[in-house]
């Protein structure tokens, strides 16, 4: 018996999930992707058996090629494919706006499309991260309104969050535990049966609200830990201590696991999931809770690119260069090393901070080919990007930056300064090449 599965949204979650499902005997998977100038090309690309992602993504390109050749995976923009679906997975983006309010336009739109085409007894699974309460109060209500069917009786609905990250898309889906929560025990069981076929780890059953909260708290927990590390990096800078030595000593105690600081926090999840948690609390909570701690973590992490700009200005000043007269080359546009994922990259915060100070900005990234940022283009060659520059600012820990030729960089740069946002370099090495050096958590503002 063939199970027809439609995965809505061909992004970092939808593509690997669809490919893995399509590799299961008896599953026929269709990816549903809206055709637009920005992402419509993915349809033809995937149907040709090619992965659209750059950087390191072990096993994904081979798996896509395999399931396309097998005939168990294809991609379309025809929403009527939903009429013949036994299982529908929702994998669309759920960003927040500048006021930290969830922007559910895509989620609302696909929920309506599902409702208008839903067959009785279909299983719908929300994999997109949402504010707690959204699956039942937004998705379920819209589907019921447009289908005339009742959730939990005429169709099943569950929330099952992903734990993917670039570089480990397949590994994390297959090997990490899965949390599944349905609106009824039957909905939960049906969703668990699907994930049990692709997940080697435990598939945990719970209710839908608990699953939603678990996802947002999981990411808020990591965000808070990074924020602590970032604040301690600023403390160590101020006191003239290397925070990385402190972290090593702290983590000698097995019950401690202090995180690593850096130039900022990016990605689709951490910068917005804290706000989704707070939004769900404000919308559906029965008590007044301010959630100040997680909000402060967001404030600290958002400050780190601005602090990078302060370090750049200070390093330039020591070399007699005013920042408004300087050219700064940013090394790394992707938010994560060895990937091409630019979602919520801290590089954008640094660009904005530098341009506000009057600096000219040049971009370099070995993996990011296209980034919609007005007139700023991405240089492909490191030494071309550094030519005439007054400062190198490392934002992303790409392997390509580990061992540059500092002698050559010194020859092409106008002013030899470097600000290290990811603890890639040793100060002694930079000083030996006559670079002015600053680093998050190691060498702060000089007085």
N, C-alpha and C positions, 0 to 999 in steps of 0.2 A: 504493500500500500504506500502510495506517495503522499508525503506531507508537503503542501505548497506554502512556502514561507516568503513573506515580503519584508525586507529591511528598508525602512525609510530613512534616508540620509547616508550618503556615501562619504563619510569623513573618517577621522582617526578611530572611531568606535565602530561605525557601521560596516566599513570595508573588511577589516579582519574578522569581525563576527560573522558576516555573510559568507566569507570564504571558508571559514572553519565549519560552519553549518552545512555548506554545500559539499563538504568532503564526507559527510555522513550518508551512508547508504539509505535511500528512501526519502531524502530531503531534496526538494527542488527549490532553489533560492533565487529570488529576483531582487535586485537592488533598485530602489526607487529614488531617483535623483532629479531634483528640479533643474531644468536647463536654463542657465544664465551665462552671461559673458564671463563671469568669474569662475564658475564651476562646471559649466555644461560640458566642457571638454573631457571630464572624467568618464562620461558615458561611453564614448568611443574608445577611450584609453583602456578602460576596464574590459569592455567587450572584446578588445584585441588581446586580452590576457596579460595586461601590463599593470604594474603597480604605479600609482601616481605620486608616491612618496619618495623624497630624496633622503640622503643620509643612511644610517645603518638600520635595517629592518629585517632581521634574520628570518628567513623562511617565507616571508609574505609574498614576494614576487613569484617564487616557485609554486606556492599554493594557489595563487590566483590563476596562473597559467594552467595548472593542473585541472582545476574545477571548471574553467571555461572550456578547455578541450574536452572534458568529460561531458559537458552539456548540462551540468547541474547548477551553473551560475551565469546569470546575465544581468544587465542593467538597462533600465528604461526610464523614460520620463512620463509614461502613460499611467495616470493615477487609476485607471479602470482595472489595472492588475489587482487592485485591492478586492474587487468583486469575487475573485476566485481564490482568495487566500484563506488558508486554514489557521495560519499564525502570522501576526503582524508585529514587528519590532519597531519601536520609535527611537531613532538615534539622531535627533536634530539638536542644534545648539540652543542653549538657554542662557544667554548672556544677561548681565545687569547693566543698567545705564549709569550715568554719572552720579545719580542720587542713590545708587545701589538697589534700584527696583528691578525685579526680573522682567526681562523683555521676552514675552512668550508668543510673539507673533507667529513664529514657525510652528511651535507646539500647538497653538490654537488652530492654525490653518490645517495641519495634518490631522488633527483630531476631527475637524469638520469633514475633511475628505474621507476619513475612515468611516465616520458616521453615515455619510451619504451613500456608501457602497458596502457596508458591513453585512455579511451573511450571518445567519443565526449560528451559534455555537463556535464562532471564531474566538481565538485567544489573542488578546492584545497585550503586549508587554512594553512598558516604558523603561528604556535604558538610559535616557537622557537624565542628567542630574537636575532635580527640581527642588523647590522649597517644600518642606514637609507639609503635607496636606494637598498638594497639587494634583496628584493622580486621581483622587476621588472628587475634589472640588472643582477641578478644571477639566481634565481629560475625560473622566467618566461622564460628567454632566453634558459636555459638548457631544460626545458620541451618542449618548442616550437621546439628546434633543434632536439630532439629525437622523437617527436610525429608527426611532420609535421602539427600540429594544431596551431591555432592562439589564444593567450590569449585574453579574452574579447569577442571573437566571437565564437570559437569552444569549449572553456572551460573557466571556471570562476576561478579567483584567488583572494585571500584576505589575509590580515595580521590581526590577532586578538590575542593580547598578553594576557598572563596569569598574575595573581598576586598571585600565590600560594607560600606558605612557609610551611616547615615541621611543623606538629602539627595543621595546619589549611588548609589542602589540599582541603577537601570537602567544608568546610565553605567558603573559599575565592572564589572558583569557583562559588558556588551557590549564595552567598550573596553580592559580590562586583560588582560594575559596570564594564561593559565590553566595550572595545573600538574596533571597527571593521572598517577596511578600505580596500576597494576593488579597483581593477585596473579599474573597471567601476561601475556605479551605480547598475547595475544588479548583479555584483559580490558581492557588499556590501550587497544588499538586501538578497541574498541567504544565505550569512553567518550569517546575523542578524537573519534570520528565524531559523537557527540551534541553535544559542545561546539563543534565546528567549525562547526556550523550556526547558533550564536547568538553566537559570539565573533569580533570583527573582528581582535583581536590574535592573537599566536602562542599555540598550545596546545602546551605542552611535555610530552613523554612521559618518564616515569621509572618507578621501581618504587614500590610502595605505601609502604614505610617511609621512603624519601627524601622522598616527597610529604608525609607526616605530619610529619616533622621540619622540613621547609621551612616549613610553616605556623606551627608553634610558635616556631621560631627567628626568623621574620620579625616576629612580634608581640613577642617578647622583645627583639629589637633596638630596636624603637621604644620599648618601655617603659624600657629602659636609657638611651636618649638623652634621654627626658623626665626621668628621674630625675637625670641629670647636670645638666640645665637647672634643675631644681628645687633641687638642692643648691647650684648656683652662685648662684641667686636668694637663698638664705639667706646665702651668703657676702657677696654684694653688700649686702644689707640690713644686715648686721652692720658692714660697713665704710663705710656711708653712700653707696653708689654705685648708680646706676640700671642694673639688669641689662640692660634693653632697649637702652640705648646700647652696653653691652658686646657684646651679641649682634650688633648692627648692625656694630660694628667688627670683631669676629671673623669674621663672614660676608663681609667684604670680600675675604677670601682665597677664591677659587673652590673650593678643595678642602675648605673647612669648611662645615658646615651645622648650626650649633648650633640646637637646638630651643627652643621657647617654654615657660617655666614656667607654673604656674597653681595653682588651688585644689585640684587633685586629678585623678586619672585614673579615668575610668569607662568604661562600655560593656560589651558582652558579652565582648569578646575580651581586651583588655590585662590586666585585673585577674586573669584566671585562666589564660591560655595559658602564662605562665611556669611556673605550677605544673603544668600538663599536661606540659610539656616535662620538668620535673624528675621527675614521677611516672613517665613512660615510661623515663627514664634509670634510676631506682631499680628499676623492675620488670623491665626487659629488658636493661639494660646489662651488659656482661661485665666491666667494671672499676669500681672505686669512684671516683666523681667527685662532688664535693659541689655543684658549680654555685653557688658562693657569690656570684658577681657578680650574677647575675640575681635571686637571692633578696634581696640588699641593695637592688637597684633597687625591688623591690616594697615593701620596708620604707620607703624614702624617699618613694615616691609615696603610700603609705598615710598618711604623716605629714602631708601637706600640709593636709588639712581640719583637723587638730588645730592646726597652725600658724595657720591662719585664725582659729581660736577664740582663740588667744593674742593675735593682733593686735586682735581685737574687744575682748577684755578690757582690753588696754592703751589703746586709743582711748577706751573708756568711762571708764577710770580718770582719764585726763587731763581729762575733763569732770565728774569727781566722782561718777560713777555706778558702783556695785558691780554686777558682772555678775549676781549672784543677785537683784538688784532690777530687772534690765533686760529689755526686750522687744527681740528681734533679729528683723528681717525678712530672710529669705533670698531673694535674687533669683536664680531659676533652679533648677529641680528636675531638668530633663532633663540628661543628662550631656554632650550636644552642642548647640551653638547652633542655634537655629531648627528644632528637632525636638521630638518629644514622647517620646523614648526615655529612660526612667529607669533602665535596667539598670545596676546597680552605680554609680549616681551618687555623686559625692563629696559631694553635698548631704547624704546620709544620715550620713556620717562627721562632718560639721560639726554636724548636728542632735544627734547622740549626744554630741559633745564639749560643746556648749552646754548641753544638758539636764543633763549630769553636773556642770556648774558652777552649776546652779540657774537658768539663764536661761529665759525664756519665748520660744518660737519661733513665728513667723508665716511662712507660705510664700506665695510668689508665682511664677507662671510663666504666660506668655501662651499656651503650647501644651499643656502637660500638663493634662488634664481630670480624670483620676482617678489617684490614687496610694494604694495600700493602706498607710497609716501610722497606724493607730489613730485617735485623736481629732483629729489635725492635718489641717486642710482647706486647700485651695489657693485663695487669693484671686485673683480674675480682674482686679481693678482695682489698679493699682500704688499709687495714692494712698490707697486704702482700706487696703491692706496696710501702708502706711507710717504710717498714723494712730496716734499714741500710741507709736510705736516709738522706741527709743533708738539703734538702729544698723541701717544697711542693709549687708548682706553679699552682694556679687555673686559668685556661683559659676559662672554660665553666661553666655556672651557672646551672648545673644539680641540681635538688632537692635533690639528694642523698648526696650532699656536704653541705647541710645547717647546720646540727647539728652533726658533727662527735664527737667522744670521744677524746678530745684533751689530756686527761690524758693517754689514751692508745697509741695515736700517739706519745706522748712524750717518752713513754717507749720503743717503737720499733724503733724510729728514732735515727740516730747517732748524728745529730745536729738539734736542734729545730728552724727552720726558716720557714716562710711562706710568700709568695708573692701573694697578692689577686688581680687578674685582673678583677674582676666583682663586687666588693663591696658587698661581701657575709658576711664578718666577721667584727666585731667591734674590734678595736685595744685593748681596755681594756680587753676583754676576752682572747685574745692571750697572752697579757702580764701577765695575772694572771696564765697562764700555762707555763710561762717562755719561750715563743716563741719570737724570733726576727721577727718583723712584718713590711712589706712594702705593699703598695697598690697603684694602679693607682689612681691618683687624691686626695689621702689622706695623704700618708706618703711617700715622695720621697727619693731621695738619701740623706743620712745623712752625715754631715760634722763635 
